[in-house]
């Protein structure tokens, strides 16, 4: 079961329903931080800033 009440690993806000997930290091991003990461990296799919894995929608 997916826990939607967990905080975003980047900003600490609750992730709710819109977030990205890294399968390697199990980091979760809220949608706002994912969009900011998209502007920083400028490509899709995004790479996890921790381990370099591809961020996916669970």
Secondary structure, 3 states (H helix, E strand, C coil): CCCCCCECCCCCCECCCCEEEECCCCCEEEHHHHHHHHHHHCCCCCECCCCCCEEECC
